[in-house]
């Protein structure tokens, strides 16, 4: 077999060299389309219903056998069980069987396509990628309709690099982790569960390798490069030697920075900054703690509302928030209220005709429009605040009027709980995301109204520069060190400090080696990021002096162009931190 290189998306860093093993190659990828005669429709519906029951029973059985090291991931399996219990997918599929006289397999595929068409219009990458959960659940049902087409987990007898069309949390739970060196999948993205699981298990992983199934046969020698997102099939001797050496370098470097990751992030001249984590699932807490995270700077609460038959009630949310606060105690936890739009809740609120959802009814606007939804979440957060490490944060606040509307509604919920005799922490810190230019330029006014700021640079860059970084025609304009952005961020930091409040930053810039010294020069109080990036960021900070950071910032502020700013920071970073650039560039591209 000739040497080939496949490209994907790196989601967990590291390098592995070993034999390939494909799990269920082509699982449900070739679905037959057949016309069913009228007298066979009832039988076809019964086949479909039985496949749903079998898939549900299978997941419930797997749920009882979750090993201790993956116990926190059982919640993801819970969500898949709830999807199977939701009658919508089954009803849609049986509808295609009866109305179009389609076989069960094809009808199920058509129903998933309908759901995909809805998800494709969603702006938020994290929410959009939840369609993968629907595909995984439907794929499990298809397995029972078609029969398992390839070798299963029991066929793994030695350490391998696992390849799969997709890899569900249930699949991962059934794996013997000691036999898996790394894995790659055809489907998935940065925020898919497979990536989250790989980071928690601390094994290299790549997703989104489109031609994986047709390019690699079982038993072939492969290099999986989780730094650059590459798979090299049948490498030559020179590549084997080079990557084996790089693997040892990376593992030694990682071990070295991990040993010091639980130390404070303190510069060589004594300035300390907090390093927190951004997460969306409880199962990621173990990764926060193992990587030296000093708290959760952003807990995205949206996941609890997705892939459900019904919206979560107050008690369900309360239990989740209490669990998070309890596990992290006494470290700080910042809960961001729902940062979604109606496009994520079509089944509950009906379709919303918006030409540009990114500029529409989302975040606090959406919550103030659907007050009962907002009320339930705020009651749960307030009740959980008896764990005194919880803070609350409102996203996408555009100005003082909107902020005061949110605060007035929040005060009403506090009064409601007090009248009912329910306990909460009246001193719980309340802050806002600064991610719109209007909020940036009125930061001095907003700072007087809140307890802290958290600067969300991803949306800030998009809205300030007027570009969509996923659009290849304009993505080159996505420049974090644009003079306008540097000046806006500094103004927000200065405004917060003048008002006596802390300012954190929780976008990609927080984990970008090129940006860290610039942010440190501004004296940002906290950087919040992907948990896996924490050790390297702390390592950078502990080798940095505040004096040098302030000097670099002064040069950046005097600069007039992006190119000049980029050159200034690259000269500085390449000189001081070459390993960070070589090993951790793959950690920088994540969405908030």
Secondary structure as the mmCIF struct_conf table of DSSP 4:
data_model
#
loop_
_struct_conf.conf_type_id
_struct_conf.id
_struct_conf.beg_label_comp_id
_struct_conf.beg_label_asym_id
_struct_conf.beg_label_seq_id
_struct_conf.end_label_comp_id
_struct_conf.end_label_asym_id
_struct_conf.end_label_seq_id
STRN STRN1 UNK A 4 UNK A 7
STRN STRN2 UNK A 9 UNK A 12
STRN STRN3 UNK A 15 UNK A 23
BEND BEND1 UNK A 24 UNK A 24
TURN_TY1_P TURN_TY1_P1 UNK A 25 UNK A 29
BEND BEND2 UNK A 30 UNK A 30
STRN STRN4 UNK A 35 UNK A 35
HELX_RH_3T_P HELX_RH_3T_P1 UNK A 38 UNK A 40
HELX_RH_AL_P HELX_RH_AL_P1 UNK A 41 UNK A 63
TURN_TY1_P TURN_TY1_P2 UNK A 64 UNK A 65
HELX_RH_3T_P HELX_RH_3T_P2 UNK A 68 UNK A 73
HELX_RH_AL_P HELX_RH_AL_P2 UNK A 74 UNK A 85
HELX_RH_AL_P HELX_RH_AL_P3 UNK A 87 UNK A 100
STRN STRN5 UNK A 102 UNK A 102
HELX_RH_AL_P HELX_RH_AL_P4 UNK A 104 UNK A 119
TURN_TY1_P TURN_TY1_P3 UNK A 120 UNK A 121
HELX_RH_AL_P HELX_RH_AL_P5 UNK A 125 UNK A 128
TURN_TY1_P TURN_TY1_P4 UNK A 129 UNK A 130
HELX_RH_AL_P HELX_RH_AL_P6 UNK A 131 UNK A 146
BEND BEND3 UNK A 150 UNK A 150
HELX_RH_3T_P HELX_RH_3T_P3 UNK A 153 UNK A 155
BEND BEND4 UNK A 158 UNK A 158
STRN STRN6 UNK A 160 UNK A 164
BEND BEND5 UNK A 165 UNK A 165
HELX_RH_AL_P HELX_RH_AL_P7 UNK A 169 UNK A 174
BEND BEND6 UNK A 175 UNK A 175
HELX_RH_3T_P HELX_RH_3T_P4 UNK A 177 UNK A 179
STRN STRN7 UNK A 180 UNK A 185
BEND BEND7 UNK A 186 UNK A 187
TURN_TY1_P TURN_TY1_P5 UNK A 190 UNK A 191
BEND BEND8 UNK A 192 UNK A 192
HELX_RH_AL_P HELX_RH_AL_P8 UNK A 193 UNK A 201
TURN_TY1_P TURN_TY1_P6 UNK A 202 UNK A 202
STRN STRN8 UNK A 204 UNK A 207
TURN_TY1_P TURN_TY1_P7 UNK A 210 UNK A 211
HELX_RH_AL_P HELX_RH_AL_P9 UNK A 212 UNK A 215
TURN_TY1_P TURN_TY1_P8 UNK A 218 UNK A 219
STRN STRN9 UNK A 221 UNK A 225
TURN_TY1_P TURN_TY1_P9 UNK A 226 UNK A 229
STRN STRN10 UNK A 230 UNK A 233
BEND BEND9 UNK A 234 UNK A 234
HELX_RH_AL_P HELX_RH_AL_P10 UNK A 237 UNK A 259
TURN_TY1_P TURN_TY1_P10 UNK A 260 UNK A 262
BEND BEND10 UNK A 263 UNK A 263
STRN STRN11 UNK A 266 UNK A 266
TURN_TY1_P TURN_TY1_P11 UNK A 268 UNK A 269
BEND BEND11 UNK A 270 UNK A 270
STRN STRN12 UNK A 272 UNK A 272
STRN STRN13 UNK A 274 UNK A 279
BEND BEND12 UNK A 280 UNK A 281
HELX_RH_3T_P HELX_RH_3T_P5 UNK A 282 UNK A 284
HELX_RH_AL_P HELX_RH_AL_P11 UNK A 285 UNK A 290
TURN_TY1_P TURN_TY1_P12 UNK A 291 UNK A 292
STRN STRN14 UNK A 295 UNK A 300
HELX_RH_3T_P HELX_RH_3T_P6 UNK A 301 UNK A 305
BEND BEND13 UNK A 306 UNK A 307
BEND BEND14 UNK A 309 UNK A 310
HELX_RH_AL_P HELX_RH_AL_P12 UNK A 314 UNK A 328
TURN_TY1_P TURN_TY1_P13 UNK A 329 UNK A 330
BEND BEND15 UNK A 331 UNK A 331
STRN STRN15 UNK A 332 UNK A 336
HELX_LH_PP_P HELX_LH_PP_P1 UNK A 337 UNK A 338
STRN STRN16 UNK A 341 UNK A 341
HELX_RH_3T_P HELX_RH_3T_P7 UNK A 342 UNK A 344
HELX_RH_AL_P HELX_RH_AL_P13 UNK A 346 UNK A 349
BEND BEND16 UNK A 355 UNK A 355
HELX_RH_3T_P HELX_RH_3T_P8 UNK A 357 UNK A 359
BEND BEND17 UNK A 360 UNK A 361
STRN STRN17 UNK A 362 UNK A 362
TURN_TY1_P TURN_TY1_P14 UNK A 363 UNK A 363
HELX_RH_AL_P HELX_RH_AL_P14 UNK A 364 UNK A 369
BEND BEND18 UNK A 370 UNK A 370
HELX_RH_AL_P HELX_RH_AL_P15 UNK A 371 UNK A 384
TURN_TY1_P TURN_TY1_P15 UNK A 385 UNK A 386
BEND BEND19 UNK A 387 UNK A 387
TURN_TY1_P TURN_TY1_P16 UNK A 388 UNK A 389
STRN STRN18 UNK A 390 UNK A 394
BEND BEND20 UNK A 399 UNK A 399
HELX_RH_AL_P HELX_RH_AL_P16 UNK A 400 UNK A 419
TURN_TY1_P TURN_TY1_P17 UNK A 420 UNK A 421
TURN_TY1_P TURN_TY1_P18 UNK A 426 UNK A 427
STRN STRN19 UNK A 430 UNK A 434
BEND BEND21 UNK A 436 UNK A 436
HELX_RH_AL_P HELX_RH_AL_P17 UNK A 437 UNK A 441
TURN_TY1_P TURN_TY1_P19 UNK A 442 UNK A 442
HELX_RH_AL_P HELX_RH_AL_P18 UNK A 443 UNK A 446
HELX_RH_3T_P HELX_RH_3T_P9 UNK A 447 UNK A 449
BEND BEND22 UNK A 451 UNK A 451
STRN STRN20 UNK A 452 UNK A 455
HELX_RH_AL_P HELX_RH_AL_P19 UNK A 457 UNK A 465
TURN_TY1_P TURN_TY1_P20 UNK A 466 UNK A 466
TURN_TY1_P TURN_TY1_P21 UNK A 469 UNK A 470
TURN_TY1_P TURN_TY1_P22 UNK A 472 UNK A 474
HELX_RH_3T_P HELX_RH_3T_P10 UNK A 475 UNK A 477
TURN_TY1_P TURN_TY1_P23 UNK A 480 UNK A 481
HELX_RH_AL_P HELX_RH_AL_P20 UNK A 483 UNK A 498
TURN_TY1_P TURN_TY1_P24 UNK A 499 UNK A 500
STRN STRN21 UNK A 502 UNK A 505
BEND BEND23 UNK A 507 UNK A 507
HELX_RH_3T_P HELX_RH_3T_P11 UNK A 508 UNK A 511
HELX_RH_AL_P HELX_RH_AL_P21 UNK A 513 UNK A 521
TURN_TY1_P TURN_TY1_P25 UNK A 522 UNK A 523
BEND BEND24 UNK A 525 UNK A 525
STRN STRN22 UNK A 526 UNK A 529
HELX_RH_3T_P HELX_RH_3T_P12 UNK A 531 UNK A 533
HELX_RH_AL_P HELX_RH_AL_P22 UNK A 534 UNK A 542
TURN_TY1_P TURN_TY1_P26 UNK A 543 UNK A 543
HELX_RH_AL_P HELX_RH_AL_P23 UNK A 546 UNK A 558
HELX_RH_AL_P HELX_RH_AL_P24 UNK A 562 UNK A 576
HELX_RH_AL_P HELX_RH_AL_P25 UNK A 578 UNK A 584
HELX_RH_3T_P HELX_RH_3T_P13 UNK A 585 UNK A 587
BEND BEND25 UNK A 588 UNK A 588
#
